[in-house]
């Protein structure tokens, strides 16, 4: 059973103006060098695509693994020299624009079963390259030979792009089934995982073997890439 969160964003703007009467000595402020307070706006630049050519290689199929979800407050570390180091999120679009996307050329994706929540799988992408890469948006998923891309859960969108140093990991949760009786589950054996760039364009597909007895229905979803296992599996 999953929980979809509905976020309500309220933006309130309040303006406060006060008029102060100046006495005959009102020129003192100027003499003392005081300046009126002002507000500055910072424009967020639109990132440009500098990530090179699209990846079309067909990676080898990966075997499913069983993932034990860590207790709250603990982080599942990456591989290599950075094991245990938590990946950082790029603070804004300008920072993310200079980081290439994680693709089958510079990263590895695996799918794992989890003990909780039920009817969920966990996707893990690991930076196997020598430079930072960014896990943009959400992975595009195809179960077996499905023509349609698996639904992406908008409520899971993080505040910033997840960037990975070599050896670090990012995570996406896969909800397999809706409420009992809503739809007829379909058994699947294979999973296609498509990584995307900052423009949400395909950068290559990895084909994985699903855990045995994996069933999905039309109520399923995949989350955006997250920096924590807990965030990926909270929906």
C-alpha positions as CSV (number, residue, x, y, z in Angstrom):
1,X,0.0,0.0,0.0
2,X,1.5,3.3,-1.0
3,X,0.8,6.8,0.2
4,X,0.6,9.6,-2.3
5,X,1.2,12.9,-0.8
6,X,-0.5,16.0,-2.0
7,X,1.5,19.1,-1.5
8,X,-0.1,22.4,-1.3
9,X,2.1,25.4,-1.9
10,X,1.0,28.7,-0.8
11,X,2.9,31.8,-1.8
12,X,2.1,35.0,0.2
13,X,3.6,38.3,-0.5
14,X,3.3,41.1,2.1
15,X,4.5,44.6,1.6
16,X,5.1,46.9,4.6
17,X,5.8,50.6,4.1
18,X,6.4,53.1,6.9
19,X,6.8,56.9,6.7
20,X,9.0,58.6,9.1
21,X,8.9,62.3,9.7
22,X,12.2,64.1,9.5
23,X,13.2,66.9,11.8
24,X,15.4,69.7,11.0
25,X,18.3,67.4,11.8
26,X,17.2,64.9,9.2
27,X,20.4,65.2,7.2
28,X,22.2,63.2,9.9
29,X,21.5,59.9,8.1
30,X,23.3,60.9,5.0
31,X,26.2,62.2,7.0
32,X,26.4,58.9,8.9
33,X,26.5,57.0,5.6
34,X,23.4,54.9,6.2
35,X,21.8,53.4,3.1
36,X,18.2,52.1,2.5
37,X,17.8,48.3,2.5
38,X,17.2,46.7,-0.9
39,X,16.2,43.3,-2.2
40,X,18.1,41.5,-4.8
41,X,16.8,38.8,-7.1
42,X,19.0,36.1,-8.5
43,X,18.0,34.6,-11.8
44,X,18.5,30.9,-12.3
45,X,20.2,30.2,-15.6
46,X,18.7,27.7,-18.0
47,X,21.1,24.8,-18.4
48,X,22.3,23.9,-21.8
49,X,23.0,20.4,-23.1
50,X,26.8,19.8,-23.2
51,X,26.6,16.1,-22.4
52,X,27.9,14.6,-25.7
53,X,26.2,12.1,-27.9
54,X,23.5,9.7,-26.9
55,X,24.4,6.2,-25.6
56,X,23.0,3.3,-27.7
57,X,25.0,0.4,-26.3
58,X,23.1,-2.6,-24.9
59,X,24.6,-3.5,-21.5
60,X,24.5,-7.0,-20.2
61,X,21.6,-8.2,-18.2
62,X,22.0,-8.0,-14.4
63,X,20.9,-10.5,-11.8
64,X,18.4,-9.3,-9.2
65,X,19.6,-8.8,-5.6
66,X,17.9,-8.7,-2.3
67,X,18.3,-5.4,-0.5
68,X,17.9,-5.0,3.3
69,X,16.6,-1.5,3.9
70,X,18.7,0.2,6.6
71,X,17.1,1.4,9.8
72,X,16.0,5.0,9.8
73,X,18.8,7.5,10.0
74,X,21.4,5.2,8.3
75,X,22.5,5.4,4.7
76,X,23.3,2.6,2.3
77,X,26.8,3.5,1.2
78,X,28.3,3.4,-2.3
79,X,31.0,1.2,-3.7
80,X,34.7,1.8,-4.0
81,X,36.8,4.3,-2.1
82,X,33.7,6.5,-1.3
83,X,31.7,3.7,0.4
84,X,29.4,5.1,3.0
85,X,29.7,8.6,1.7
86,X,26.3,10.3,1.1
87,X,25.8,11.8,-2.4
88,X,25.1,15.5,-2.5
89,X,22.4,17.3,-4.4
90,X,23.4,20.0,-6.8
91,X,22.2,23.3,-5.2
92,X,20.8,24.8,-8.4
93,X,20.4,24.4,-12.2
94,X,23.6,26.2,-12.9
95,X,25.7,23.7,-10.8
96,X,23.9,20.7,-12.4
97,X,24.4,22.1,-15.9
98,X,28.2,21.5,-15.7
99,X,27.8,17.8,-14.6
100,X,27.3,15.1,-17.3
101,X,24.4,12.6,-16.9
102,X,24.8,9.2,-15.4
103,X,24.6,6.8,-18.4
104,X,25.3,3.1,-19.1
105,X,28.8,4.3,-20.1
106,X,29.7,5.7,-16.7
107,X,27.3,4.0,-14.3
108,X,25.8,0.7,-13.4
109,X,22.1,0.0,-12.5
110,X,20.7,-2.9,-10.5
111,X,17.2,-3.8,-9.2
112,X,16.7,-5.4,-5.8
113,X,13.8,-6.8,-3.8
114,X,13.1,-5.1,-0.4
115,X,11.7,-6.4,2.8
116,X,9.6,-3.3,3.2
117,X,7.4,-1.7,2.0
118,X,5.6,-4.7,0.4
119,X,5.1,-4.7,-3.4
120,X,8.1,-2.5,-4.0
121,X,11.5,-2.9,-5.7
122,X,14.6,-0.7,-5.4
123,X,16.6,0.6,-8.3
124,X,20.2,1.6,-7.5
125,X,22.5,3.5,-9.9
126,X,26.3,3.6,-9.1
127,X,28.8,6.0,-10.6
128,X,31.4,3.7,-12.0
129,X,33.3,6.4,-13.9
130,X,36.2,8.6,-12.8
131,X,34.2,11.9,-12.7
132,X,31.0,13.1,-11.1
133,X,27.7,12.4,-12.9
134,X,24.2,13.5,-12.2
135,X,21.1,11.2,-11.9
136,X,18.6,13.5,-13.7
137,X,14.8,13.2,-13.3
138,X,13.5,9.7,-13.0
139,X,14.4,6.5,-14.9
140,X,12.2,5.5,-17.8
141,X,11.1,1.9,-17.1
142,X,9.8,-0.8,-19.4
143,X,8.6,-4.2,-18.0
144,X,9.2,-6.9,-20.5
145,X,8.1,-5.7,-24.0
146,X,5.8,-3.0,-22.8
147,X,5.5,-0.1,-25.3
148,X,4.4,2.4,-22.7
149,X,6.8,3.9,-20.1
150,X,6.0,3.0,-16.5
151,X,4.2,5.9,-14.7
152,X,6.5,8.4,-12.9
153,X,5.4,9.7,-9.4
154,X,5.5,13.5,-9.6
155,X,5.2,13.8,-5.8
156,X,8.6,12.2,-5.4
157,X,10.5,15.0,-7.2
158,X,13.5,16.1,-5.1
159,X,14.4,19.7,-4.5
160,X,17.6,19.4,-6.5
161,X,19.4,17.1,-8.9
162,X,21.3,14.2,-7.2
163,X,25.0,14.3,-8.2
164,X,27.3,11.3,-7.6
165,X,31.0,11.2,-7.2
166,X,32.8,8.1,-8.3
167,X,31.5,5.1,-6.3
168,X,28.4,6.8,-5.0
169,X,24.8,5.7,-5.4
170,X,21.4,7.1,-6.1
171,X,18.1,5.3,-5.6
172,X,14.6,5.1,-7.1
173,X,11.6,3.2,-5.6
174,X,9.3,1.1,-7.8
175,X,5.7,0.6,-6.6
176,X,4.4,-2.6,-8.2
177,X,0.8,-2.9,-7.3
178,X,-2.2,-0.8,-6.3
179,X,-4.9,-1.7,-3.9
180,X,-6.1,-5.3,-4.1
181,X,-8.8,-5.8,-6.6
182,X,-8.2,-2.6,-8.5
183,X,-6.5,-4.2,-11.5
184,X,-5.3,-7.6,-12.7
185,X,-1.6,-8.1,-11.9
186,X,0.7,-9.2,-14.7
187,X,3.9,-11.2,-14.2
188,X,7.1,-9.7,-15.6
189,X,10.6,-11.2,-16.0
190,X,12.7,-8.4,-17.5
191,X,13.1,-4.7,-16.8
192,X,14.5,-2.0,-19.2
193,X,16.0,1.0,-17.4
194,X,16.6,4.1,-19.5
195,X,18.8,6.9,-18.0
196,X,18.1,10.4,-19.2
197,X,20.1,13.7,-19.5
198,X,19.3,17.1,-18.2
199,X,16.9,17.6,-21.1
200,X,15.0,14.4,-20.2
201,X,16.3,12.7,-23.3
202,X,17.3,9.0,-23.4
203,X,21.0,8.2,-22.8
204,X,20.9,4.4,-23.2
205,X,19.0,1.5,-21.9
206,X,20.1,-1.2,-19.4
207,X,18.2,-4.6,-19.4
208,X,17.9,-6.3,-16.0
209,X,16.4,-9.5,-14.8
210,X,13.6,-9.0,-12.3
211,X,13.3,-10.9,-9.0
212,X,11.2,-14.1,-9.3
213,X,7.4,-13.7,-9.1
214,X,7.4,-10.0,-9.9
215,X,3.9,-8.7,-10.7
216,X,2.8,-5.2,-11.7
217,X,-0.5,-3.5,-12.6
218,X,-1.6,-0.1,-14.0
219,X,-1.4,1.5,-10.6
220,X,2.3,1.1,-10.2
221,X,4.9,3.9,-10.4
222,X,8.6,4.8,-10.2
223,X,10.0,7.7,-8.2
224,X,12.6,10.3,-9.2
225,X,16.2,9.5,-8.3
226,X,16.9,10.1,-4.6
227,X,20.0,10.4,-2.5
228,X,18.6,8.2,0.3
229,X,17.1,4.7,0.3
230,X,14.5,5.9,2.8
231,X,13.3,8.7,0.5
232,X,13.1,6.3,-2.5
233,X,10.9,3.8,-0.5
234,X,8.7,6.2,1.4
235,X,6.0,6.5,-1.3
